[in-house]
Amino acid sequence: MQKILSHSKLFRKPILNMRPYVAPIERRTGRDYLLLDFNERTIPPHPLVLEEISKYINKGNLQLYPEYGDLNEVIADYVGVGPQEVIPTVGGDQAIDIVTRALAKDGDTVIIPRPTFAMLEQAARIQGASIVSPRYRGSNLEFPFDEVMQDIKPEVKLVVICNPNNPTGTPVPKEQIKLIIERASEVNSGVLVDEAYHEFAPELTAIDLLANYSNLFVIRSFAKTLGVPSLRAGLVASQKQNIEELKKIRGPYDVNMPASAAMKALRHQTVRDDIKKYVDEVMKVSKPMLEDFYRKNGIKFFPSSAGFHLLEEPGLYDFLRQKEGQRILIRPRSDPPGTVRVSLGTREDTEKYIEALQEYLQANK
Ligand SMILES: Cc1ncc(COP(=O)(O)O)c(C=O)c1O
């Protein structure tokens, strides 16, 4: 007789003990919502990006395995490192995954300040690592630098810094990152700096530290400003020897060809200029406009260096989702309790959102 094997005997304990990361991603499109919930670019990518993707599709080579050509050269040039110091990945998510898998195993400790992007913790949990989570703190949700430094002990294999942090928007000064990297290297630990929101705060980048620190891994995403989260495109930048190790973990064809074509569109200065134009509208028009509105109307927001705000306004999510006229999706957060995260978009998006906020205030204050 066939033995019935319990799934709890089959799967590794860390997997059994964790829950999937379920994002509220379904049924967002097709209802004319203004989407301010996933920190996406609120307008389509530049036409040249679409043209590069179409060119690939029209070549009629879907039946062939990927051939990346000069993808590494193009993205390395965009990031400002050498072609051998970068590896393209299936979104920022896979970048996080391969670095975590390379460095942390069952029983090791990973430091991940909280609250932060869920996939950072998810990757560490899959490995069975213990997670130490100093908290962003104070009325501005500041980065817990002193605690991170104190927590770097011999059992630590990876320190994760999200800069600027999602969902708080907190910037981490480069001087602090440098000190963390130096302390981490004393205990043979790596440091993963998640720069998914890099374009919104380019001055914070740790890329220029790569030359001097062999335990630094910087990850990026092409979801937020190039605007192709649907295709999944990201990268890890690190010293050449580290990239050689990461190549053993990422599959040789993991990155799909439409994603590769979209990334390669970064060879065009026009595409880079378009990213800058979008980011400037978000950070120099929409952000100050909204912060002014929040201040005048007593809506508590946390200072943000990224293309979104965290607000203490728990009732806003339901109101915006259900209201008459233009409905808007934002992201409710359980940590910190009673907060919502609202993506910043174009001036036009912001005007619509402010109109909705006025209705909310009339109804609630
Ligand atoms: C901080 C952070 N890191 C990484 C990612 C993942 O990026 P991608 O969508 O390219 O996988 C996100 C996406 O929201 C993020 O917010």
The ligand as an SDF file (V2000), in Angstrom:
LIG
                    3D

 16 16  0  0  0  0  0  0  0  0999 V2000
   11.8420   48.4700   -1.5290 C   0  0  0  0  0  0  0  0  0  0  0  0
   11.5230   47.5790   -2.6700 C   0  0  0  0  0  0  0  0  0  0  0  0
   12.4330   46.6930   -3.0860 N   0  0  0  0  0  0  0  0  0  0  0  0
   12.2080   45.8800   -4.1070 C   0  0  0  0  0  0  0  0  0  0  0  0
   10.9920   45.9080   -4.7760 C   0  0  0  0  0  0  0  0  0  0  0  0
   10.7540   44.9080   -5.8410 C   0  0  0  0  0  0  0  0  0  0  0  0
   10.9100   45.4360   -7.0850 O   0  0  0  0  0  0  0  0  0  0  0  0
   10.3730   44.6520   -8.3590 P   0  0  0  0  0  0  0  0  0  0  0  0
    8.9490   45.0300   -8.5330 O   0  0  0  0  0  0  0  0  0  0  0  0
   11.2750   45.1180   -9.4550 O   0  0  0  0  0  0  0  0  0  0  0  0
   10.5260   43.1810   -8.0770 O   0  0  0  0  0  0  0  0  0  0  0  0
   10.0090   46.8140   -4.3840 C   0  0  0  0  0  0  0  0  0  0  0  0
    8.7120   46.8400   -5.0640 C   0  0  0  0  0  0  0  0  0  0  0  0
    7.7460   47.3900   -4.6100 O   0  0  0  0  0  0  0  0  0  0  0  0
   10.2730   47.6690   -3.2900 C   0  0  0  0  0  0  0  0  0  0  0  0
    9.3560   48.5340   -2.8560 O   0  0  0  0  0  0  0  0  0  0  0  0
  1  2  1  0
  2  3  1  0
  2 15  2  0
  3  4  2  0
  4  5  1  0
  5  6  1  0
  5 12  2  0
  6  7  1  0
  7  8  1  0
  8  9  2  0
  8 10  1  0
  8 11  1  0
 12 13  1  0
 12 15  1  0
 13 14  2  0
 15 16  1  0
M  END
$$$$
